[in-house]
Amino acid sequence: MKKIFLSLVATTLVSASLYSSDATILAFDKKQAIHSCKEGKELSETFKKKKENLDKELQDKANKIKTEGEAFEKQARANLLTPEAFFQKQNDLNKKMKDFERTSTAKNEDLQADLESKANLLTMKMEEIAREVSKSKNAKVLLDLQAGPALYISADIDITDEVITKADSEHSKPKKAATTTSSNN
């Protein structure tokens, strides 16, 4: 519903601006900008490494539980356990498997939430940069190529590469340390 509304608004704005003699319409591909800028590539690589590390950690834990399960089975088949010990080990192993499943799910959800949070921040940054570029070119309308109803956009109004370049230059600048000042009143 939101996309339909946004499409109608965009169409209305584009139509209205076409009647104006000094109308400037620009467009950018937000998805391409996010995936092509340095910060987006770094985010993707960082997530990939974190996911690989998490998968390895979880696989190691799963293998440990599996080894414990196989040892339990051998002891049970060889009748080396008293009935009390058998049930105790079985309960301990079941508890470890349930804990592993909960931990695995929680860690994967946390990693996904972290990625989504950082991706949302990057999306807002790309949109802000696109607005800045549009304002500097005195544009009346800025279209997101992934969201709009436009069937064709001329390359000469596409500012995606300019947005990526500006984002990369801002990302390359040294980060200013946050300074805090305290007032003694």
C-alpha positions as CSV (number, residue, x, y, z in Angstrom):
1,M,0.0,0.0,0.0
2,K,2.8,2.4,0.9
3,K,4.6,1.7,-2.4
4,I,1.4,2.4,-4.3
5,F,0.9,5.7,-2.4
6,L,4.5,6.7,-3.0
7,S,4.2,5.8,-6.7
8,L,1.1,8.0,-7.1
9,V,2.8,10.9,-5.2
10,A,5.9,10.5,-7.4
11,T,3.8,10.4,-10.6
12,T,1.9,13.5,-9.5
13,L,5.1,15.4,-8.7
14,V,6.7,14.4,-11.9
15,S,3.6,15.4,-13.9
16,A,3.3,18.7,-12.1
17,S,7.0,19.5,-12.5
18,L,6.9,18.7,-16.3
19,Y,4.5,21.7,-16.7
20,S,7.0,24.0,-15.1
21,S,9.5,25.4,-17.6
22,D,12.5,25.1,-15.3
23,A,11.8,21.6,-14.0
24,T,14.8,19.5,-13.2
25,I,14.2,15.9,-12.5
26,L,17.0,13.6,-11.3
27,A,17.0,9.9,-10.4
28,F,19.3,7.6,-8.5
29,D,19.4,3.9,-7.8
30,K,19.5,3.6,-4.0
31,K,20.1,-0.1,-4.1
32,Q,23.1,0.2,-6.5
33,A,24.5,3.1,-4.5
34,I,24.3,1.1,-1.2
35,H,26.0,-2.0,-2.7
36,S,28.6,-0.1,-4.8
37,C,29.9,2.5,-2.3
38,K,32.9,1.7,-0.1
39,E,30.9,1.7,3.1
40,G,28.4,-0.7,1.6
41,K,31.1,-3.1,0.4
42,E,32.8,-3.0,3.8
43,L,29.5,-3.7,5.6
44,S,28.9,-6.7,3.3
45,E,32.4,-8.0,3.9
46,T,32.2,-7.5,7.6
47,F,28.8,-9.3,7.8
48,K,30.2,-12.1,5.7
49,K,33.2,-12.6,8.0
50,K,31.0,-12.4,11.1
51,K,28.6,-14.9,9.7
52,E,31.5,-17.3,8.8
53,N,32.9,-16.9,12.3
54,L,29.5,-17.5,13.9
55,D,28.9,-20.6,11.7
56,K,32.3,-22.0,12.6
57,E,31.6,-21.4,16.3
58,L,28.2,-23.0,16.2
59,Q,29.6,-25.9,14.1
60,D,32.3,-26.5,16.7
61,K,29.7,-26.6,19.5
62,A,27.4,-28.9,17.4
63,N,30.3,-31.3,16.8
64,K,31.1,-31.3,20.6
65,I,27.5,-32.2,21.4
66,K,27.5,-34.8,18.7
67,T,30.7,-36.4,20.1
68,E,29.2,-36.5,23.6
69,G,26.1,-38.1,22.1
70,E,28.1,-40.8,20.3
71,A,30.1,-41.5,23.5
72,F,26.8,-41.8,25.4
73,E,25.4,-44.2,22.8
74,K,28.5,-46.4,23.1
75,Q,28.2,-46.5,26.9
76,A,24.5,-47.3,26.7
77,R,25.0,-50.1,24.2
78,A,27.8,-51.6,26.3
79,N,25.6,-51.4,29.4
80,L,28.2,-49.4,31.2
81,L,25.7,-47.0,32.8
82,T,23.4,-47.6,35.7
83,P,19.8,-46.7,35.0
84,E,20.1,-43.5,37.0
85,A,23.3,-42.5,35.2
86,F,21.7,-43.3,31.8
87,F,18.7,-41.0,32.5
88,Q,20.9,-38.3,33.9
89,K,23.3,-38.3,30.9
90,Q,20.3,-38.5,28.5
91,N,18.7,-35.4,30.2
92,D,22.0,-33.5,30.2
93,L,22.5,-34.2,26.5
94,N,18.9,-33.1,25.7
95,K,19.4,-30.0,27.7
96,K,22.7,-29.2,25.9
97,M,21.0,-29.7,22.5
98,K,18.1,-27.4,23.4
99,D,20.5,-24.8,24.8
100,F,22.5,-25.0,21.6
101,E,19.4,-24.5,19.4
102,R,18.3,-21.4,21.5
103,T,21.8,-20.0,21.4
104,S,22.2,-20.6,17.7
105,T,18.9,-18.9,16.9
106,A,19.6,-16.0,19.2
107,K,23.1,-15.4,17.8
108,N,21.9,-15.5,14.2
109,E,19.0,-13.2,15.0
110,D,21.4,-10.7,16.7
111,L,23.7,-10.8,13.8
112,Q,20.8,-10.2,11.3
113,A,19.5,-7.3,13.5
114,D,22.9,-5.7,13.6
115,L,23.2,-5.9,9.8
116,E,19.7,-4.5,9.3
117,S,20.5,-1.6,11.7
118,K,23.7,-0.7,9.9
119,A,22.1,-1.1,6.5
120,N,19.2,1.2,7.5
121,L,21.8,3.8,8.6
122,L,23.6,3.5,5.3
123,T,20.3,3.8,3.4
124,M,19.5,7.0,5.2
125,K,23.0,8.3,4.5
126,M,22.6,7.5,0.7
127,E,19.2,9.2,0.6
128,E,20.7,12.3,2.4
129,I,23.6,12.5,-0.1
130,A,21.2,12.1,-3.0
131,R,19.1,15.0,-1.7
132,E,22.3,17.1,-1.2
133,V,23.4,16.4,-4.8
134,S,19.8,17.1,-6.1
135,K,19.7,20.4,-4.2
136,S,23.1,21.4,-5.6
137,K,21.7,20.9,-9.1
138,N,18.5,22.8,-8.3
139,A,16.4,19.7,-8.9
140,K,12.7,19.8,-8.4
141,V,12.2,16.1,-8.2
142,L,14.4,13.2,-7.2
143,L,13.3,9.7,-8.1
144,D,14.5,6.4,-6.6
145,L,14.9,4.1,-9.6
146,Q,14.0,1.1,-7.4
147,A,10.7,2.5,-6.1
148,G,9.2,4.7,-8.8
149,P,6.7,3.9,-11.5
150,A,9.1,5.2,-14.2
151,L,9.6,2.8,-17.0
152,Y,12.5,4.7,-18.5
153,I,15.0,7.1,-17.0
154,S,17.6,8.8,-19.2
155,A,21.2,8.3,-18.1
156,D,21.8,12.0,-18.1
157,I,19.5,12.5,-15.1
158,D,20.9,9.5,-13.2
159,I,23.0,10.8,-10.3
160,T,23.8,7.3,-8.8
161,D,27.5,7.4,-9.6
162,E,27.8,11.0,-8.2
163,V,26.1,9.8,-5.0
164,I,28.5,6.9,-4.7
165,T,31.5,9.1,-5.3
166,K,30.4,11.6,-2.7
167,A,29.6,8.8,-0.2
168,D,33.0,7.3,-0.8
169,S,34.8,10.6,-0.3
170,E,32.9,11.2,2.9
171,H,33.7,7.7,4.1
172,S,37.4,8.2,3.3
173,K,37.6,11.3,5.4
174,P,39.1,10.8,8.9
175,K,36.4,10.6,11.5
176,K,36.4,13.5,13.9
177,A,36.6,12.4,17.4
178,A,33.5,13.2,19.4
179,T,34.3,15.9,21.9
180,T,32.4,16.5,25.0
181,T,32.4,19.7,26.9
182,S,31.2,20.1,30.3
183,S,29.9,23.4,31.7
184,N,30.5,24.2,35.3
185,N,27.4,26.2,36.3
